[in-house]
Amino acid sequence: MNLALPFRRIPLWQHLALVTLVLSGVSAASWGTLQHLSASVGARRLELEVAQRQILDLRAQQTTRAATDFSVQLPTAATADEVNRDIARFAESSRVQVQSLAAQVQAPTARDVGRIQYSMSAVADYPALKTWLSALLGRYPTLALSTLSLRAAPNEATRLTASVTLLLYVKD
C-alpha cells in the first residue's frame, strides 16, 4: 500500500492552494478571537479602574467620617443606666457575682470628652469573668477596660476576686 499515491494524482498547485486556504481560515479565526479577547481585557481593565476609584472614594469618606463624627457617635450620659442594668444582667448570665458597683460621672471639658467610671468588685472563675467582660465590651463600643486586678478568692482554688474599672465615654 503506497500512501503517497493520492498526492501524486493531485497537482502541486492545488495542494498549495488548499494549504493557503486552510491557513487563511485559521488565521482569520485566530484574529477574530484575539480581537474579542482584547476587547474583553479592555472592558475588565475599565471595570477594575472603576472599582479601585470606588474603593478610594469609600476610604476617603470613611476617614472623613471618622475624623468629624467621633464626638457625635458617642452615647449620651443617659446610657449609664442601661450599662448598669447590663453589668448586672450579663453578670448573672455569666455566673459572676458582683459584690460592689460604684459609678462616678466625669463631665466633659474643653480637652476631654465626658466619661463615666464604673468601679466594681466581682467573684467568679476565670472563664466566667472573661465571658462577662467580653459581653460588656462587645455591646458598648465606647466602653473601655481601664484596670483589671485578679486575686485568688480566699478558701476557693478555682474562683477569683476581680477588681475592675470600666470607662464609658459619653458626649455630655
C-alpha positions in Angstrom: 0.0 0.0 0.0 1.5 3.2 -1.1 0.3 6.3 0.9 2.0 8.8 -1.2 0.0 7.8 -4.3 -3.1 10.1 -3.9 -0.8 13.1 -3.5 0.8 12.4 -6.8 -2.5 12.4 -8.6 -3.4 15.9 -7.4 -1.3 18.7 -8.9 1.1 20.6 -6.6 -0.6 24.0 -7.2 -3.9 22.6 -5.8 -2.1 21.3 -2.6 -0.6 24.8 -2.2 -3.9 26.5 -2.8 -5.6 24.2 -0.3 -2.9 24.8 2.4 -3.1 28.6 1.8 -6.9 28.5 2.1 -6.7 26.5 5.3 -4.0 28.7 6.8 -6.0 31.8 5.8 -9.1 30.4 7.6 -7.2 29.5 10.7 -5.5 33.0 10.7 -8.9 34.8 10.3 -10.4 32.8 13.1 -7.4 33.4 15.3 -7.5 37.1 14.5 -11.2 37.3 15.4 -10.6 35.5 18.7 -7.7 37.9 19.6 -9.9 40.9 18.8 -12.6 39.5 21.1 -10.2 38.8 23.9 -8.6 42.2 23.5 -12.0 43.9 23.8 -12.8 41.7 26.9 -9.5 42.6 28.6 -10.1 46.3 27.9 -13.6 46.1 29.5 -12.2 44.3 32.5 -9.4 46.9 32.9 -12.1 49.6 32.8 -14.2 47.8 35.5 -11.1 47.4 37.6 -10.3 51.1 37.4 -13.9 52.0 38.4 -13.8 49.6 41.3 -10.4 51.0 42.5 -11.8 54.5 42.3 -14.8 53.5 44.3 -12.6 51.9 47.0 -10.5 55.1 47.2 -13.7 57.2 47.5 -15.1 55.0 50.2 -11.8 55.1 52.2 -11.7 58.9 51.9 -15.3 59.1 53.1 -14.6 56.7 56.0 -11.6 58.7 57.1 -13.5 62.0 56.9 -16.5 60.5 58.7 -14.3 59.0 61.5 -12.4 62.3 61.9 -15.5 64.6 62.0 -18.1 62.4 63.7 -16.2 60.9 66.6 -17.9 63.0 69.3 -21.2 62.7 67.6 -21.1 59.0 67.7 -20.6 58.9 71.5 -23.6 58.0 73.5 -25.2 60.3 76.0 -24.8 60.1 79.7 -28.3 58.6 80.0 -26.7 55.4 78.7 -25.2 54.9 82.2 -28.5 53.4 83.4 -28.5 50.9 80.6 -24.9 50.0 81.2 -25.7 49.5 84.9 -28.5 47.1 84.0 -26.3 45.2 81.6 -23.5 44.8 84.1 -25.9 43.1 86.4 -27.7 41.1 83.6 -24.5 39.9 81.9 -23.0 39.1 85.3 -26.0 36.9 86.2 -25.9 35.1 82.8 -22.2 34.5 83.1 -22.3 33.3 86.7 -20.4 36.3 88.0 -21.2 37.7 91.5 -20.9 41.5 91.5 -20.1 42.4 95.1 -19.9 46.2 94.7 -20.5 48.7 92.0 -19.9 52.4 92.0 -20.4 54.8 89.1 -18.7 58.2 89.0 -19.6 60.8 86.3 -16.8 63.0 85.0 -18.2 65.9 83.0 -16.6 66.8 79.6 -14.0 69.5 79.5 -12.7 71.6 76.6 -9.9 69.0 76.2 -11.6 65.7 77.1 -14.9 64.0 76.4 -17.2 63.1 79.2 -16.9 59.7 80.9 -18.5 57.5 83.5 -16.2 55.4 85.6 -17.5 52.1 86.9 -15.5 50.6 89.8 -16.6 47.2 90.8 -15.6 44.1 92.6 -16.7 40.6 91.4 -16.1 37.0 92.2 -16.2 34.2 89.6 -13.9 31.7 87.9 -11.7 32.9 85.1 -13.8 31.8 82.0 -16.9 33.4 83.5 -15.1 36.7 84.2 -13.8 36.6 80.6 -17.2 36.0 79.1 -18.8 38.7 81.3 -16.2 41.4 80.3 -16.3 40.3 76.7 -20.1 40.7 76.6 -20.0 44.2 78.1 -17.2 45.4 75.9 -18.8 44.0 72.8 -22.1 45.6 73.5 -20.7 49.1 74.1 -18.0 50.2 71.7 -17.2 53.3 73.8 -16.7 51.2 77.0 -13.1 50.6 77.8 -11.4 48.4 80.4 -9.2 50.8 82.5 -7.9 48.4 85.2 -8.3 44.8 86.0 -6.8 43.1 89.0 -7.3 39.4 89.7 -6.7 37.6 93.0 -7.4 34.1 94.2 -10.6 34.1 96.3 -10.0 33.0 99.9 -10.6 29.3 100.5 -11.5 28.6 96.9 -9.0 27.3 94.4 -10.8 28.0 91.2 -12.6 31.3 91.9 -11.1 34.7 91.5 -11.8 38.1 93.0 -11.6 40.8 90.3 -11.3 44.5 90.8 -12.5 46.1 87.6 -12.6 49.7 86.4 -14.5 50.4 83.2 -14.8 53.8 81.5 -17.8 54.7 79.4 -17.0 57.6 77.1 -20.0 59.9 76.6 -20.6 63.2 74.9 -22.4 65.1 77.7 
